[in-house]
């Protein structure tokens, strides 16, 4: 264990995660006008990662375009993805008040008649459904990039805040720094950074993000100690705010 409380295994795990940033599978877009939506989602990227045919269980996410109430075919596709624990997003071309099986209400995107597919809203919902898995897809599908990065920034800040508030009496700096490093790594991957192939390259890739995260954590801890009032809620707010600023700055760094 290092003087700051890091265990070698945690850092090694972080480096291994940096090496394995390939997508779980392609986006599977099916249903009404699926080919049109697939083309829009693959603009400027790898078309092989957006398919209109295939097994939902082998996809990163299923995007099912429906027109009103779910048909028997819609239900089969939605059920297959749900049983395989594959995220599902539905694009509704018909009545927005119709309830769809196997889809959360928050994962339904309504498409207004005559306005085309709301690609921005679809990618936003997809980013939320995909979680960390979205970074690898966004690396090769630029249409997803902004939505995935915005989601990772928000999720990273919430995670840091929760760790600071619920960390108990154990040292929280290592846990916070590792969580922040994962957020920064996801942002780099989503931005198109190539995954390091060798263990040494992976370690070199994560070292700057981990160093910056540690420095941010130390600065946040010093700030908390100077405040006239200290409680877990305040510590969580400081950790979340520091992580958000760190991630936003990191996101804007140009990548070659």
Helices and strands as residue ranges (DSSP letters): H 8-19, E 27-31, H 34-41, G 47-49, E 50-51, G 56-58, E 61-66, H 72-83, E 87-92, G 105-107, E 108-110, H 119-130, G 131-133, H 134-140, H 142-166, H 173-190, H 199-226, H 232-251
